[in-house]
Amino acid sequence: MKRARVAAGSGLILGFAAAMVAVARHFAADPWEPVAFPVSTLGATAATVALASLYEWIVHRHVYHRPSPVPLLQGIREMHHVARAL
């Protein structure tokens, strides 16, 4: 169930980002169209936020909730769990 949920969530985020990039590229093709700059800027921003969210989700899952042999990462995990307990 977890793998399916992770795959579905990742797929949705990547699909959304791809759609936003496609919209941004479509409107950026004709820079003299009045809505080209705002739409391409908003589309690129939305795609960047979506991809950053996916990256943060993966980092949070693997760094904060799994033991690590790397002392720095293990320290981050321990601080995260202490802060959650407060």
C-alpha positions as CSV (number, residue, x, y, z in Angstrom):
1,M,0.0,0.0,0.0
2,K,2.8,2.5,0.9
3,R,4.7,1.9,-2.4
4,A,1.5,2.4,-4.4
5,R,0.7,5.6,-2.5
6,V,4.3,6.9,-3.0
7,A,4.2,6.0,-6.7
8,A,0.8,7.6,-7.2
9,G,1.8,10.8,-5.3
10,S,5.1,11.1,-7.2
11,G,3.3,10.5,-10.5
12,L,0.7,13.2,-9.7
13,I,3.4,15.7,-8.7
14,L,5.5,14.9,-11.8
15,G,2.5,15.0,-14.0
16,F,1.4,18.4,-12.6
17,A,4.9,19.8,-13.1
18,A,5.1,18.5,-16.7
19,A,1.7,20.1,-17.4
20,M,2.8,23.4,-16.0
21,V,6.0,23.3,-18.0
22,A,4.0,22.6,-21.1
23,V,1.7,25.5,-20.4
24,A,4.6,27.8,-19.7
25,R,6.4,26.7,-22.9
26,H,3.2,27.1,-25.0
27,F,2.7,30.7,-23.9
28,A,6.4,31.6,-24.0
29,A,6.5,30.6,-27.7
30,D,4.9,34.0,-28.6
31,P,6.4,36.5,-26.3
32,W,4.3,39.4,-27.7
33,E,1.0,37.8,-26.6
34,P,-0.3,39.9,-23.6
35,V,-0.7,36.9,-21.3
36,A,2.6,35.2,-22.3
37,F,4.8,36.5,-19.6
38,P,2.4,36.1,-16.6
39,V,1.2,32.7,-17.6
40,S,4.7,31.3,-18.4
41,T,6.0,32.8,-15.2
42,L,3.2,31.3,-13.1
43,G,3.5,28.0,-14.8
44,A,7.2,27.8,-14.3
45,T,6.8,28.8,-10.6
46,A,4.1,26.2,-10.0
47,A,6.3,23.5,-11.6
48,T,9.3,24.5,-9.5
49,V,7.2,24.4,-6.3
50,A,5.8,21.0,-7.2
51,L,9.2,19.5,-7.8
52,A,10.6,21.1,-4.6
53,S,7.7,19.6,-2.7
54,L,8.5,16.1,-4.1
55,Y,12.2,16.5,-3.2
56,E,11.3,17.6,0.4
57,W,8.9,14.7,0.7
58,I,11.5,12.2,-0.3
59,V,14.2,13.8,2.0
60,H,11.8,13.9,4.9
61,R,10.8,10.2,4.4
62,H,14.4,8.9,4.1
63,V,16.4,11.2,6.4
64,Y,13.9,11.9,9.2
65,H,12.3,8.6,9.5
66,R,14.9,6.0,8.7
67,P,18.1,5.1,10.6
68,S,21.3,6.2,8.9
69,P,24.9,5.0,9.2
70,V,26.0,8.6,8.5
71,P,26.4,10.4,11.9
72,L,25.1,13.8,10.6
73,L,21.9,12.3,9.1
74,Q,21.4,10.2,12.3
75,G,21.7,13.4,14.4
76,I,19.1,15.1,12.2
77,R,16.8,12.1,12.6
78,E,17.2,12.1,16.4
79,M,16.5,15.9,16.6
80,H,13.4,15.5,14.5
81,H,12.0,12.8,16.7
82,V,12.8,14.7,19.9
83,A,11.1,17.8,18.5
84,R,8.0,15.7,17.6
85,A,7.8,14.4,21.1
86,L,7.6,17.9,22.6
